[in-house]
């Protein structure tokens, strides 16, 4: 029979202090409590003759009877242990569990844990039966009489949630399931990081394109000529070029969380101060736009560093495609909402409203983001194993091996391909309204409407290309093969559709060709834009800074060269130059690019 039901903790505490219990509350079938230990011990000695088991059972009896939540007086370890005067007389090895149980119970009580701890000792396998300790014959088990069965000592803890755990651990799988009962707690942390990066890039392009709309009423108010407008528009790239490589170095050394957070705060403040700077004077406005470029210049290298640490290879393409689609949707959002805000509240409202959104993002970023999975204490172990994939965490980058980086052919393939890619992309995005107006004869309203279409197409096709690339990787295709396929589409697709512009005769087909050109261009997000993390994950920020510097230079030079070509030639010549560069990029990429790690 089991050890059975025990006296209440309050009566037993009184028994510990005075040696007497409350006889009126004791059922008549039980002996008096002042003789409890003596009678029980004598009974066991007389029937079982197992002295060691007697000490063990008495220890367990005391531990089970002593309920730390029902003792009178202050609930401290010192006062509770003082009520057990004969604890030190028990020298059996299992007697130390009583002290541990009391200490643990006190800790739970002081921490307001709704936890009850009890020690259970019984002689039979049926722990649910309730009776006083009695000897158990073993003939039912096929063993002869006059043998004593060693008592089984078990220390269990139960909570109101009814879960099981180790003796001194109040956590367990069921408790973790309760803590993660809400869907937002079960949401993968790596995708939360990706979503926050997407939001940062959404704000990035919203703050960038608002000037292209607000510059119209601003030029009327401040009497700016077209040359001044062009100077203001280009001042953004002064700062943007300065922080591409520097931002990559900072991200690889300090961590992507700090650098990206700094970038968002920096360009948000610059956006908020733009109306004030414009009213002070033109030099202050140029400086503020350059400051905004400094903040946005560190965004891409920092994001690349974070994604390289948080997202496994099997999900990398669609993660980057989703983040970069934030840029495209940011342009759509900025171009759509800026005219409405200017019409209702004036042009300063665009900068105040868009710039203030950065503070909301930054609060979420500080609370939820970490530079690497190893730094996140809330990351679930199974997701951490998935992200790391058994790899050993590397030390933060202290020095950049420039000679080693620049000696690798795949690095130069990235730089050259990025230049060729951005030449055509920036030309289309910069000169597209002019093309619609001069060639297709759209008015300004129609031109603005159709300018949004390529951005939407790029957002859709970027995510489509990301899912295709990750599917190919999961099917067993090598990363090198997948990167070359996706980037070849990103080069040859725009080249093909640009050559068709010379043959179309209707505006609808021309717009369709432009949209398809930009849509196929978005497959580059799963090609060269993902390759930085493949060849050198520790230096992914620096690698993106190098290649994106070449890409920005292509945008600056390509935009200027297009104006020069149009003065002496036609749009066909502009498109032919872009097609030639797309073909050069395709050849360089397929000859020298790789998806294998070359920098460790």
Buried (B, 14 or more C-beta within 10 A) or exposed (E): BBBBEBBBBBBBBBBBEEEEBEEEEBEEEEEEBBEBBEBBBEBBEEBBEBEEBBBBBBBBBBBBBBBBBBBEEEBEBEEBBEBBEEBEEBEBEBBEBBBBBBBBBBBBBEEEBEBBBBBBBBBBEEBEEEEBBBBBBBEEEEEEEEEBBEBBBEBEBEBEEEBEBEBEEBEBEBBEEEEEEEEEEEEBBBBBBBBBBBBBBBBBBBBBBBBBBBBEBBBEEEEBEEEBBEBBBBBBBBBBBBBBBBBBBBBBBBBBBBBBBBBBBBBBBBBBBBBEBBEEEBEBBBBBBBBBBBBBBBBBBBBBBBBBBBBBBEBBBBBBBBBBBBBBBBBBBBBEBBBEBBEEEBBBBBBBBBBEBBEEBBEEBEEBBBBBBEEBEEBBEEBBEBBBEEEEEEEEBEEBEEEEBEEBEBBBBBBBBBBBBBBBBBBBBBBBBBBBBEEBEBEEEBBBBBBBBBBBBBBBBBBBBBBBBBBBBEEEBEBBEBBBBBBBBBBBBBBBBBBBBEEBEEBEEBBBBBBBBBBBBBBBBBBBBBBBBBBBBBBBBBBBBBBBBBBBBBBBBBBEBBEEBBEEEEBEEBBBBBBBBBBBBBEBBBEBBBBEEBBE
